[in-house]
């Protein structure tokens, strides 16, 4: 059985939740649970994104090589346009 958690909502927010939940054909409880689940998922994804970005930045610093964004953007645009013969840009030493 799920645990019970109590949250306190001011009257204005409670009324807004009830109105939106009714328009969506849900109970206030179901609407609040869904909103919490979506917020938790967004926070988890954001955290994963930042972890991946930190790992990639560490890798760049360790290897000392990177591809300038303008060259990579040109390459990706050409590939998206269906030009498979375009050469992939080469990584070169990172200038700090």
C-alpha positions as CSV (number, residue, x, y, z in Angstrom):
1,X,0.0,0.0,0.0
2,X,1.4,3.5,-0.9
3,X,2.5,5.7,2.0
4,X,0.5,8.8,2.8
5,X,2.1,12.2,2.6
6,X,0.3,15.4,3.6
7,X,0.9,18.7,1.8
8,X,-0.5,22.0,2.7
9,X,-1.8,24.1,-0.2
10,X,-3.1,27.6,0.2
11,X,-6.8,28.1,-0.8
12,X,-5.9,29.8,-4.1
13,X,-3.6,27.0,-5.2
14,X,-6.0,24.3,-4.1
15,X,-8.8,25.9,-6.1
16,X,-6.5,26.2,-9.2
17,X,-5.5,22.5,-8.9
18,X,-9.2,21.5,-8.5
19,X,-10.2,23.5,-11.5
20,X,-7.5,22.1,-13.8
21,X,-7.9,18.6,-12.5
22,X,-11.7,18.8,-13.3
23,X,-11.0,20.1,-16.8
24,X,-8.7,17.2,-17.4
25,X,-11.2,14.7,-16.0
26,X,-9.0,13.8,-13.0
27,X,-9.3,14.0,-9.2
28,X,-7.2,16.6,-7.5
29,X,-5.2,13.8,-5.9
30,X,-4.4,12.2,-9.3
31,X,-3.5,15.5,-10.8
32,X,-1.1,16.3,-7.9
33,X,0.5,12.8,-8.0
34,X,1.0,13.2,-11.7
35,X,2.5,16.6,-11.3
36,X,4.9,15.4,-8.7
37,X,6.0,12.4,-10.8
38,X,6.6,14.7,-13.8
39,X,8.7,17.1,-11.7
40,X,10.7,14.3,-10.2
41,X,11.4,12.8,-13.7
42,X,12.5,16.3,-15.0
43,X,14.8,16.7,-12.1
44,X,16.3,13.2,-12.6
45,X,16.9,13.9,-16.3
46,X,18.5,17.3,-15.6
47,X,20.8,15.6,-13.1
48,X,21.7,12.9,-15.6
49,X,22.4,15.6,-18.2
50,X,24.7,17.5,-15.9
51,X,26.6,14.3,-14.9
52,X,27.1,13.5,-18.6
53,X,28.2,17.0,-19.4
54,X,30.7,16.9,-16.5
55,X,32.0,13.5,-17.7
56,X,32.4,14.8,-21.3
57,X,34.2,18.0,-20.1
58,X,36.6,15.9,-18.0
59,X,37.3,13.7,-21.0
60,X,38.0,16.8,-23.1
61,X,40.4,18.2,-20.4
62,X,42.1,14.8,-20.1
63,X,42.6,14.3,-23.8
64,X,43.2,17.9,-24.6
65,X,41.4,17.7,-27.9
66,X,38.1,19.0,-29.2
67,X,36.3,20.0,-32.4
68,X,35.2,23.6,-32.8
69,X,31.5,24.0,-32.8
70,X,31.3,25.9,-36.1
71,X,33.1,23.0,-37.9
72,X,30.9,20.4,-36.2
73,X,27.7,22.3,-37.0
74,X,28.7,22.6,-40.7
75,X,29.4,18.8,-40.8
76,X,26.1,17.9,-39.0
77,X,24.1,20.2,-41.3
78,X,25.7,18.6,-44.4
79,X,24.9,15.1,-43.1
80,X,21.3,16.1,-42.2
81,X,21.0,17.4,-45.8
82,X,22.0,13.9,-47.1
83,X,25.5,14.7,-48.1
84,X,27.4,11.6,-46.8
85,X,30.6,12.4,-48.6
86,X,31.3,15.4,-46.3
87,X,34.5,14.9,-44.2
88,X,34.1,14.6,-40.5
89,X,36.1,17.4,-38.7
90,X,39.2,16.4,-36.9
91,X,39.8,17.0,-33.2
92,X,42.7,19.2,-32.4
93,X,44.4,20.5,-29.3
94,X,42.1,22.5,-27.0
95,X,43.2,26.1,-26.7
96,X,42.5,27.5,-23.2
